[in-house]
Amino acid sequence: MGPIRVLLADDHALVRLGFRGLLGGLEGVEVVAEAGDGLEALELVRTRRPDVALVDVAMPGLNGLELTARVAAECPQDAP
């Protein structure tokens, strides 16, 4: 089994940098994409197919709740 592929979605670059730093020290975890807004995150979910997405609730474009609902609707096979 390969590493857990993670997408980071937050409109603050410093927050994404912090999460990347924390996750980078974990064995078996790989940050595969970062997004600064909900629309960018949705596109990256579609193209990069992460296993996990860490999503800010308050982002421009689509907020985290809207993003999660769209991903669940578009990728029901991946939803819990």
N, C-alpha and C positions, 0 to 999 in steps of 0.2 A: 504494500500500500504506500502511495506517495504522500507527500506533505499535505497538510490542510491548507487549502488555498483561500486567502482572505482578501476581501475588498474593504478599503477604508473610505467612508463617505462622510465628510464634514466640511463646512464652508470655511473653517479656520485651518490654514496650513500648519500652524504650530501644533494644533491638536493632532492632526494626521502624523506629523513628524514624531510626536511623543508616542503615539500608538505603534508606529513603525519601529521605533527604538525598543519599546517593550517587547513587541512580538518578534523582533529580529533576534532576540536572545533565547528564544524558545526552539528547542529541537522539534522538527516535524511540522513547523508552521512557516508558510511562505506568503508574504504580501504580494499579490499579483496585480493589484491596481489601486489607484487612488482617485477620488472624485471630489470636486469642490462644490457641487450642487446636485440636486436630485435627478435632473435630466441626464447629466453626465454619468451619474451612478447607474441609472437604468440602462443606458447604452453599454456601459462596461459589464454589467451583469449579463447582458445578452451576448456580448462578444467574448468575455474572459471566463465566464461560467465558474465563479468562485464557489467554494463549499460553504463559506461563511461571509456575511457582510456585517461590518460594524457601522451602524448608520446613526448620524445625528438626527434628532427629531425635528429641529428647526433649521432647515436649509432652504435656500432659494430654489426656484424651479418647481420641484416637488419636495414637500417636506418628508421626513423619514417615514411617517405613517402612510402617506400616499404612495411613496416608493415601495414600501413593503407590500401594500395591497396590490399594486401593479405587478410586482414580481410574482406574487402568489397566484395571480390570475393568469399570467403569461407562462409560468413554469410550474404548473401544479404537480408535476412529477418530482420536483425538487423541494416542495413545501413539506413541512412536518405533518 
